[in-house]
Amino acid sequence: MKKPYPGMAPLITLLTSYLDNVGRTPISEATAEDIARSRATVYPTSPPFSWITGGVVPSVTIDEGSAPARDGAAIPLRWYTPDGSRPGRPLVVFLHGGGWVQGSTRMYDPLCSHLAAELDALVVSVDYRLAPEHRAPTAAHDAIDATRWLVEVGGRDHDRSRVALCGDSAGGNLAAVVAQELRDLTVDGTTAIRHQALIYPATDMTLASPSIREHAHAPILTEANIHAFRAHYLGSGPEALGDTDPLVSPLFGDVGGVAPALVQTGDLDPIRDDGTRYADALRAAGVPVRLTNYVGMPHGFISFPGVARTGPQQRAELVSELRRHLVDGA
């Protein structure tokens, strides 16, 4: 078993040691079968596991739907609706993490149901297509197309002029891309996307952030795994997107006029500086941004709030910022 990573709390050390050594195959070593098995994995939502991951809020109804993609495919959506019939709720579009290769909407039931209940908002998690079967920019296009459809068509009785984007890691990357691509999307003359909540987002496919080398052997996410995820997502050959294309590296995109942002990073995360650098770019463009770095936290800490000492604070900040832009400022 690996030695504890310096600076991590004891419970986080135990959990990440388990995940690194027992619970999963690193993407840098994973076969196609390993990837498929990882995608199908869903953590139990009852104790004792929910003591780590957080429980699913029972008053929130979870059901399925879909949105059309530009190539004719159907993009699966997972809907989280708070108890009680109330038209005109704000909308949070959620984009899950997993390096554009792994992850699923169901794995985020605890967080998405929490956001729906705390905000009294409709939360829609987008099951975008994954690499290597679907290389970039398919995931970005799916995220853009699903968000546009939710704003322009709706699908449910929500307020299409009060929309926020939220995502972690690869999902944070996609949320930032959508915020850039749909900055001018309006409903009855009102800007639709009010906020973007980016949780340890990957923003630079050139892998230039110093923290990648600083925490090359960190738990949960290593430098080797970052390179593997990137290779799966971008691919190679003449059709592969360049690593500075804004559809995969929002740090190189035009951030002028995008929605205000919350950027949350983990101090021991190899892609910590991706978030910091993106927050700096937003500020330089005049975009209001709140940047919070969670000390002692590795990549992925949002998925185990029960043992992360900053779990309650991180969730409270996330809810507070979303509420400020979707509800209080409505």
Secondary structure by P-SEA (a helix, b strand, c coil): cccccccccaaaaaaaaaaacccccccccccaaaaaaaaaccccccccccccccccccccccccccccccccbbbbbbbbbccccccbbbbbbbbbbccccccccccaaaaaaaaaaaacbbbbbbbcccccccccaaaaaaaaaaaaaaaacccccccccbbbbbbccaaaaaaaaaaaaaccccccccccccbbbbccccccccccccccccccccccccaaaaaaaaaaaccccccccccccccccccccccccccbbbbbbbccccaaaaaaaaaaaaaaaccbbbbbbbcccccccccccccccaaaaaaaaaaaaaaaaccccc
